Amino acid sequence: MAKSPSQNKHHEPEKGERIAKVMARAGLCSRREAERWIADGRVSVDGKILTTPALTVTSLNTVVVDGKPLAGNEETKVWRYHKPAGLIVSHNDPEGRTTIFERMPPGMPRVISIGRLDLNSEGLMLLTNNGELARHMEKPDTGWIRRYRVRVNGRVDGAALAKLEKGVTISGIRYGAIKAELDRQQGANAWVTMALTEGKNREIRKVMEHLGYQVTRLIRTTYGPFQLGNMARGAVTEVSRKMLRESVPNSFKLD
């Protein structure tokens, strides 16, 4: 006897997903990092060490990473974090410096950062338990503006700052438009507000150095719709579900 369409649908096998994507969504790492972990022999599926990320898994498979079973799909969450200067944004620093993840409050799940701030930079960072969301929110095509308050040594030329809106090329690297405005000059130092949508590695420091100014303090105050506000240094605050739904690009499904 033939099964009805609804019966067939009910018995359809679960659609699997690539192992790297599953690891990323569990908040362990990014997809790229997952592929490196697999190459290093840190991941097994159903008792067999993986040698390639070209594997699709379902909830019926047992995935073990570094000897620990992979947690089931958890609700996607995002936290705001006020990073202090002097901490590294890394899960494992070869030089043994203190990482932001070592300073998380008790009870925090394993999280990864959405973008980075370098050792001496401070201010707003976003953290999530979903590696896929982190990758999605880092993309420049979100159009999200990152704003920074920057203290520099030197007398700032407003005309030189204005030219940054056209972008600048330094040592063969093209940096996109940066909106920079002088807030105030205090003797030999000045505070500048800078806004950009991409944020390459150490971009602000390199651009200001190119203009002849040494950055002595760098504070990120906004990342897209998220703001540092008056958060205390080192504080971590979960973003509300409502705010998350309103902020995350529609192309990414939270559930």
Secondary structure as UniProt FT lines:
FT   HELIX           5..10
FT   STRAND          17..18
FT   HELIX           19..25
FT   TURN            26..27
FT   HELIX           31..39
FT   TURN            40..41
FT   STRAND          43..45
FT   TURN            46..47
FT   STRAND          48..49
FT   STRAND          56..57
FT   TURN            59..60
FT   STRAND          63..65
FT   TURN            66..67
FT   STRAND          68..69
FT   STRAND          78..83
FT   TURN            85..86
FT   TURN            94..95
FT   HELIX           100..103
FT   TURN            106..107
FT   STRAND          112..114
FT   TURN            119..120
FT   STRAND          122..128
FT   HELIX           131..138
FT   HELIX           140..142
FT   STRAND          146..153
FT   HELIX           158..162
FT   HELIX           163..166
FT   STRAND          168..170
FT   TURN            171..172
FT   STRAND          173..175
FT   STRAND          179..186
FT   TURN            187..188
FT   STRAND          189..196
FT   TURN            201..202
FT   HELIX           203..210
FT   TURN            211..212
FT   STRAND          214..223
FT   TURN            224..225
FT   STRAND          226..227
FT   TURN            229..230
FT   TURN            233..234
FT   STRAND          236..238
FT   HELIX           241..247
FT   TURN            250..251
//
